[in-house]
Amino acid sequence: MINNEQVVFNSILRNPDILGKLTGIDGSFFTNKTNNKIIKLIKSGKHLVTDITAAFPEKDQAEINKYLMLCLADTVEIPITQLQDNVNEIRKEKINIEILKLIQKGAKSRTGIYEHEKVKSLYAEIEELDGKGKLGNLNLPISQGLDEVPDEDAEWLWKNYIPLEEITLINGDPDAGKGWLGIDWTCRVSQGGEWPDGAPGGEPANIFYMTYEDSASKIIKKRVRWVGGNIPNIKVLHSDYPLIVSLSTEEGREELEKEIIRIGNVRLWVIDPILDFTGSSDPNAAQIIRPILLPLIKIAKRQHLAIVLIGHLNKDQTKALMYRAGGSTSAWMGKARAAFLVAADKEDGSDNPTRYVEPLKNNYAWPRPRQMEFKIINNKPVFEPSNVDMNEVMNPTRGRPPVRAEDARRWLVTQFKNQDEIPSSEIERRRLLEKPCSKKTLQGVKEEVGIISDRLVDGSFVWRKK
């Protein structure tokens, strides 16, 4: 797969006459400096490969001739309107980078103020480009009937939870279990396994798992082995790669997309944590974060994969859950199509607390995905449905007074007085009827009184005595 720039260049090389019909291609349009030189020669009237080659120094001619022939061989006929769209997209990418540099320059200055008018004018250029290139559509009315809009269904990696070709967020405090959740999803995709709610998995696929925070050899590989992932299908950053990978530059994103293409059959791209890969970008500035996320979404669509970004929450426990996602909510949460909050039970004083997974957002899902919980049992996450008040879990200053754990222990022991095994649905029915304590309190004490939960073949869960 070749990038947009090369598509435009190859098309001009194949048919030099279209250069005069495209707008926006100047002497520095292409990232490849050789391409800029060749375009300059084409503008001067040199349209044949032999003429272009002869214009280069003799020592470079063989290499140039080979490059030109490869470009011509990798060219297909593309409508002029589509090429103009490609040119406009490339120009918008370059303008977004310029905006990002101006804002970062201002943030590092003594005043902390960027050139507002310059940035405003650049955004205006982007808006203008959004209206160009679609030459056949300029005479259409602004609106259309909903009956004219084609029906489209969302594509899913995990039905109603993780959409393909979009960004999904996982947010949580340190040690909440975000990494375990990312590893669990990774392993399921690697082997084509079913999802925690019993939804079928797809064909086994590759995963690109990017992290600087956790050691691939000391943590990631061990957890993947424990959880049962297909290790060869899971790709991590090369330990000897000499450069820091960055998503905040066009060059960095282009290199990462090339790597995804090289790997092949990648259906999940996990970035943990996202802020380790955005350089010095301010996560609270929507105008900086959006130009990073929009190109990522385009990569997801081109490569038909799901992107999962893992991040931390801010420390303000008085805020609503939606607004605790680290950084600019309007950027991170606004551009993601799905988002989940992971939280550990703060009333559970054990080393292995129950973790709750709360769906904060899913634009395409109906019905709304269910809350889930998991514990690490035998070194792997074990999931079951959950129904706790996450505001109570996350915002103790807003929550009701805690119920004594002793009441929960006494009630649970009573339930198992004459039974060794009870379906978890029956436990929840009794709890709701008798109201001895909150569900999360009950979850926190069950192991203390010798009760464990197991998943049956049919996907349901039972609580049983050890």
Secondary structure, DSSP 8 states (H G I E B T S, - for coil): ---HHHHHHHHHHH-GGGGGG--S--TT-SSSHHHHHHHHHHHTT--SHHHHHHTS-HHHHHHHHHHHHHHHHT-----HHHHHHHHHHHHHHHHHHHHHHHHHHHHHSSS----HHHHHHHHHHHHHHHTSS-GGGTTS-S---GGGS------EEETTTEETTSEEEEEE-TTSSHHHHHHHHHHHHHHT---TTS----S--EEEEEESSS-IIIIIHHHHHHHT--GGGEEE--TT--S---SSSHHHHHHHHHHHHHH-SEEEEEEESGGGGSTT--TT-HHHHHHHHHHHHHHHHHHT-EEEEEEEB-S-TTS-GGGGBSS-HHHHHHH-SEEEEEEE-TT--SSS--EEEEEEEETT-SS----EEEEEETTEEEEEE----HHHHH-TTTS-----HHHHHHHHHHHTSS-SEEEHHHHHHHHHHH--S-HHHHHHHTGGGTEEEEE-TTS-EEEEE-
